[in-house]
């Protein structure tokens, strides 16, 4: 199935959608103020207390029922507002974590304000205009995407299963969506050996670091025997100690990626054999801990095109084809359960790489401020189309079911 197969174009700009877009324009100064505040106060790893409080306070002030502290994450939240009974349940997901040592080098500071702008404009429309069909808005705050991936724990405790569609926004060099990404399973491996003096009694020692080096080499030998879309990375997480002793502890981190969860699971079996074999060779024991497990996305091309059509309608810059080569995200786990899509809005120069100083330098520019507004309009316009035309959601769900069978 190719991305050209569907061309879902929303109805021409009607008065209600124009009202939604104009409402977001009126919110622009306040949305920018929120984005700049989050940028100036970078937080990460589930400790995004300032960002979470800012966003939840805003949601509460706008009449949303807010639930704070989800799935063991104090900074995760769920906010709900309902118009009438029945109709689609529209999920809007935002991230707000930064990167350790870099700040907002992935642009997550723009997501919360953009998502709130979309939600508030849809609520304002329903309250002001008679005859708007029923719908429910559920705004999810999802911390720690760069580290633990709170969406995974939230899924495990039952969240996200209450929505019909999951919408997100993200900063980018171009305005586009995704059709592929990589599943990612990250491991922390700790080898435990026997400490000894490296010169006086080396025979008494059992080197944990030898085991880690053997595991690294085992991964290198494995590279020849995996599918083309598999990626494998490793690093030393803790220094093994002085050079004149046989180290009793060595810690490494391994990240395995593949185009599908099924392919990745097969590679993981062989990786676990390597870890076990390295311990046998070095005569040590080991602990194997899964740090994170992000699934590949299940793309829904109808939903991608609907978001893109609204981004075009809003005037977003540098419209580009969908990305087919991307990294990994816990949003993939959500997209295994419900149809989802993320509109990526241009705000950095073409060729810029995420998790870089270029993203940080652009974080408070006019282009970044525009990104917040374009993202809000793209999400709000897409959600409005789903409310206006129920057949769109039916087609999206049918495609999702088909694609999940193919790509899960």
Secondary structure as UniProt FT lines:
FT   HELIX           3..5
FT   HELIX           15..40
FT   TURN            45..46
FT   HELIX           49..61
FT   TURN            62..63
FT   STRAND          65..70
FT   TURN            71..72
FT   STRAND          73..83
FT   STRAND          88..94
FT   TURN            100..102
FT   TURN            105..106
FT   HELIX           109..128
FT   TURN            130..131
FT   STRAND          135..141
FT   TURN            145..148
FT   HELIX           150..156
FT   TURN            157..162
FT   STRAND          165..172
FT   STRAND          175..176
FT   STRAND          183..192
FT   STRAND          196..197
FT   TURN            198..200
FT   HELIX           202..204
FT   HELIX           208..222
FT   HELIX           223..225
FT   TURN            228..229
FT   STRAND          231..238
FT   TURN            243..244
FT   STRAND          245..246
FT   STRAND          249..258
FT   HELIX           261..282
FT   STRAND          285..294
FT   HELIX           301..314
FT   HELIX           331..334
FT   TURN            335..337
FT   STRAND          339..346
FT   TURN            350..351
FT   HELIX           357..361
FT   TURN            362..364
FT   HELIX           366..388
FT   HELIX           390..407
//
